[in-house]
Amino acid sequence: LGVATMVSFLVVVDVSVVNVAFPTIRDDLGASETSLSWIVSGYNIGVAAFLLLGGRLADSLGRKKVFLPGVATFLLGSLLCGMAPSTGFLIAARIVQAVGGAVLMPASLALVLPEFPLSRRSTAVGFWGATGSLGAAFGPSLGSVLIRLGSWRFVFLINVPLCLLVLVLGKRIFRESRNPDASGRMDLLGIPIGTAGVALGMLAIVQSEQWGLASARVIGLAVASVGLVALLIFRSKRHPEPLLDLSLYRHRSFASSNLAVAFYSMGFTSQFLLNSLLLQQLWDQSILRTGVALTPSPLLATLTSVLTGRATAL
């Protein structure tokens, strides 16, 4: 559980930590406001687009077999981010990071759960979620300290030794597991349809500020996204190994909890960027003070995750 959640911690850290580094990255690389937004948006689009595929691959091919290459991809992306000579290179490296994160995140939880009896799995999930919240809590503070000590590049390079540690330990201690009902076959047409559908929808949201909410390009992307997602749902109803397992949504608890998490994540994640820019650019606060100011909210979420995980196991 500790090894699996270590990388989940890093994936979430890289969502929050980069927000405090924006002013420094802009000054060092000469980045525009649009380019800065893509340093975050490119990562988020990559994670969102490949998350379903990562979960399906883990179930079909084996959780350990997917988790370790995911960690290696995330390591490579982090190294490239730390070496980025330009804004465009940094955005591309962030997408490599995102692909690794999307692959390893579902596999990490799937590797952990079989190691616990049913009576303790809620506690394990609570700890896994708490680790992610802890990453969000310490991301801004850690980032501000690293920037003060050296450079914004350390924000990404610190992932490299930790990922190497996870690769070494994970190879030794994880036991392979997979979905016993999975045949190993996947919907090879549904994978690009679903990935493109999510990516186009995210792209429409990201570009709506620059292009205009009512612009033809944004509307076109949104329509294409809805169409592709509808096509994915159509295929998923008929394919024996669909990318999207619709049978899960027959359980009201699964559907309602996912909807709640979606709304929570939109507010929880967006506040980091908004508050970071508010504190540094409008209120002229230092990077260190900004990092500390962004810490209490996710820290509270960390404590709550542990308590609720234990409560649901009772």
C-alpha positions in Angstrom: 0.0 0.0 0.0 2.8 2.4 0.8 4.7 1.8 -2.4 1.6 1.9 -4.6 0.4 5.2 -3.0 3.8 6.8 -3.3 3.5 7.3 -7.0 -0.2 8.3 -6.7 1.1 11.0 -4.3 3.6 12.2 -7.0 0.9 12.3 -9.7 -1.3 14.5 -7.6 1.6 16.6 -6.5 2.3 17.4 -10.1 -1.2 18.8 -10.5 -0.8 21.3 -7.6 2.9 22.0 -7.5 3.2 23.6 -10.9 0.7 26.3 -10.0 3.1 28.1 -7.7 5.9 27.9 -10.3 4.0 29.7 -13.0 5.6 33.2 -12.5 9.1 31.7 -12.4 8.5 29.5 -15.5 7.1 32.5 -17.3 10.1 34.7 -16.5 12.7 31.9 -17.3 11.2 30.6 -20.6 9.4 33.7 -21.7 6.0 31.9 -21.7 2.8 33.6 -22.7 -0.4 33.3 -20.5 -1.8 30.8 -23.0 1.3 28.7 -22.9 1.2 28.7 -19.1 -2.4 27.5 -19.1 -1.3 24.6 -21.4 1.3 23.4 -18.9 -1.6 22.5 -16.6 -4.2 21.8 -19.3 -2.0 19.5 -21.4 -1.4 17.4 -18.3 -5.0 17.3 -17.3 -6.2 16.4 -20.9 -3.6 13.6 -21.0 -4.7 12.1 -17.7 -8.4 12.4 -18.6 -8.0 11.0 -22.1 -5.9 7.9 -21.1 -7.4 7.1 -17.7 -10.1 4.7 -19.0 -7.5 3.0 -21.2 -5.1 2.6 -18.3 -7.8 0.9 -16.2 -8.8 -1.4 -19.0 -5.2 -2.4 -19.8 -4.5 -3.2 -16.1 -7.5 -5.5 -15.9 -6.8 -7.2 -19.2 -3.0 -7.5 -19.3 -2.2 -7.5 -15.6 -1.9 -4.8 -13.0 1.8 -5.1 -12.2 2.6 -5.5 -15.9 0.9 -2.1 -16.6 1.9 -0.3 -13.4 5.6 -0.5 -13.7 5.8 0.8 -17.3 3.4 3.6 -16.2 5.9 4.6 -13.5 8.7 4.5 -16.0 6.8 6.7 -18.4 6.0 9.2 -15.6 9.7 9.2 -14.6 10.7 9.9 -18.2 8.1 12.7 -18.5 9.4 14.3 -15.2 13.0 14.1 -16.4 12.1 15.8 -19.7 10.1 18.5 -17.8 13.1 19.3 -15.7 15.3 19.6 -18.8 12.8 21.6 -20.9 14.6 24.3 -23.0 11.3 25.9 -24.1 7.6 26.2 -23.3 6.6 23.9 -26.1 9.0 21.2 -25.0 7.7 21.5 -21.4 4.1 21.1 -22.5 5.0 18.0 -24.6 6.9 16.6 -21.6 3.9 17.2 -19.4 1.8 15.1 -21.8 4.3 12.3 -21.5 4.0 12.6 -17.7 0.2 12.6 -18.0 0.1 9.3 -20.0 2.3 7.6 -17.3 0.1 9.0 -14.6 -3.1 7.9 -16.3 -1.7 4.3 -16.7 -0.3 3.9 -13.2 -3.2 5.5 -11.2 -5.9 2.8 -11.7 -3.3 0.0 -11.6 -1.9 1.2 -8.3 -5.3 0.9 -6.6 -6.1 -2.4 -8.3 -2.7 -3.8 -7.1 -3.5 -2.9 -3.5 -7.1 -4.1 -3.1 -6.6 -7.9 -3.5 -4.0 -7.7 -0.7 -6.7 -6.7 1.8 -9.8 -8.7 3.1 -13.2 -7.2 2.1 -13.6 -5.9 5.7 -10.5 -3.7 5.4 -10.7 -2.5 1.7 -12.6 0.7 2.6 -9.7 1.6 4.9 -7.2 0.9 2.2 -9.2 3.1 -0.3 -9.4 5.8 2.3 -5.6 5.7 2.8 -5.1 5.7 -1.0 -7.3 8.8 -1.3 -5.7 10.5 1.7 -2.3 10.1 0.0 -3.6 11.9 -3.0 -4.9 14.7 -0.9 -1.6 14.8 0.9 0.1 15.3 -2.4 -2.2 18.2 -3.1 -1.6 19.6 0.3 2.2 19.5 0.2 2.6 20.2 -3.5 2.4 24.1 -3.2 4.6 24.2 -0.1 7.1 21.7 -1.5 7.2 23.6 -4.8 7.8 26.9 -3.2 10.7 25.6 -1.1 12.3 23.9 -4.1 12.0 27.1 -6.2 13.5 29.1 -3.4 16.4 26.7 -3.0 17.2 26.3 -6.7 14.9 26.4 -9.7 11.4 25.5 -10.9 13.1 22.5 -12.6 13.6 20.8 -9.2 9.8 20.6 -9.0 9.8 18.0 -11.7 13.3 16.4 -11.1 12.5 15.4 -7.5 10.1 12.8 -9.0 13.0 10.9 -10.7 14.7 9.3 -7.6 11.3 8.6 -6.0 10.0 6.8 -9.2 13.2 4.8 -9.4 12.6 3.7 -5.8 9.1 2.6 -6.6 10.3 0.7 -9.7 12.9 -1.2 -7.6 10.5 -2.0 -4.7 7.4 -2.6 -6.9 9.2 -5.2 -9.0 10.1 -7.1 -5.9 7.0 -6.9 -3.7 4.0 -6.6 -6.0 2.1 -9.7 -6.9 0.6 -9.9 -10.4 -3.2 -9.8 -10.6 -5.8 -9.2 -13.3 -9.5 -9.3 -13.8 -10.4 -13.1 -13.8 -13.3 -12.3 -16.2 -11.2 -10.4 -18.7 -10.5 -12.4 -21.9 -7.5 -10.2 -22.9 -9.3 -8.9 -25.9 -10.1 -5.2 -26.0 -12.3 -2.9 -28.1 -9.6 -1.7 -30.5 -12.0 0.7 -32.2 -13.6 1.9 -28.9 -10.2 2.9 -27.4 -9.4 5.7 -29.9 -13.0 6.7 -30.0 -13.2 7.1 -26.2 -9.7 8.7 -25.9 -10.5 11.2 -28.7 -13.9 12.0 -27.3 -12.6 12.9 -23.8 -9.6 14.8 -25.3 -11.7 16.9 -27.6 -14.1 17.8 -24.8 -11.2 18.9 -22.6 -9.7 20.9 -25.5 -13.0 22.7 -26.0 -13.1 23.7 -22.4 -9.5 24.8 -22.3 -9.7 26.9 -25.5 -13.1 28.5 -24.8 -11.4 31.4 -23.0 -9.1 32.2 -26.0 -11.4 31.4 -28.8 -14.7 32.4 -27.2 -17.4 30.2 -25.7 -19.7 30.7 -28.8 -16.9 30.4 -31.4 -17.4 27.9 -34.2 -14.2 26.0 -33.2 -15.2 25.5 -29.6 -18.8 24.4 -30.6 -17.4 22.1 -33.2 -15.0 20.5 -30.7 -17.8 20.1 -28.2 -20.2 18.5 -30.7 -17.5 16.1 -31.9 -16.7 15.2 -28.3 -20.4 14.5 -27.5 -20.7 12.5 -30.7 -17.7 10.3 -30.0 -18.7 9.7 -26.4 -22.2 8.7 -27.6 -20.6 6.3 -30.1 -18.4 4.9 -27.4 -21.5 4.2 -25.2 -23.2 2.6 -28.2 -20.2 0.3 -28.8 -19.8 -0.4 -25.1 -23.3 -1.9 -24.9 -22.4 -4.5 -27.5 -18.8 -5.3 -27.2 -17.8 -8.2 -24.9 -14.7 -6.3 -23.6 -15.7 -2.6 -23.8 -13.5 0.3 -22.9 -16.4 1.7 -20.7 -18.1 -1.0 -18.5 -21.6 0.4 -18.4 -22.8 -2.4 -16.1 -21.1 -0.6 -13.2 -23.6 2.3 -13.6 -26.5 0.0 -12.8 -25.4 0.3 -9.2 -26.8 3.5 -7.9 -24.1 3.9 -5.3 -21.4 3.8 -8.0 -23.1 6.3 -10.3 -23.9 8.8 -7.5 -20.5 8.6 -5.9 -18.8 9.2 -9.3 -21.0 12.2 -9.9 -20.1 13.6 -6.4 -16.4 13.1 -7.0 -16.7 14.9 -10.4 -18.2 18.0 -8.8 -15.8 17.9 -5.9 -12.7 17.6 -8.1 -13.8 20.5 -10.3 -13.8 22.9 -7.3 -10.9 21.3 -5.4 -8.5 21.3 -8.3 -9.3 24.7 -9.9 -8.8 26.6 -6.7 -5.0 25.9 -6.7 -4.4 27.9 -10.0 -6.9 30.7 -9.1 -5.6 31.2 -5.6 -1.9 30.9 -6.6 -2.4 33.7 -9.2 -4.5 35.8 -6.8 -1.9 35.6 -4.0 1.2 36.2 -6.1 0.0 38.6 -8.8 -2.7 40.6 -7.1 -1.6 40.5 -3.5 2.1 40.4 -4.2 2.7 37.5 -1.8 6.0 35.5 -2.0 6.2 32.0 -3.4 6.8 30.6 0.1 3.8 32.3 1.6 1.6 31.3 -1.3 2.6 27.7 -0.9 1.8 27.7 2.8 -1.5 29.4 2.1 -2.6 26.7 -0.3 -1.9 23.9 2.1 -4.8 23.9 4.7 -7.6 22.9 2.3 -6.1 19.6 0.9 -4.6 18.9 4.3 -8.1 18.8 5.8 -9.2 16.6 2.9 -6.3 14.2 3.8 -7.5 13.8 7.4 -11.1 13.4 6.4 -10.2 10.7 3.9 -8.6 8.6 6.6 -11.5 9.0 9.0 -14.2 8.3 6.4 -12.3 5.3 5.1 -12.3 3.8 8.6 -15.9 4.8 9.2 -17.2 3.0 6.0 -15.4 -0.2 7.1 -17.4 -0.3 10.3 
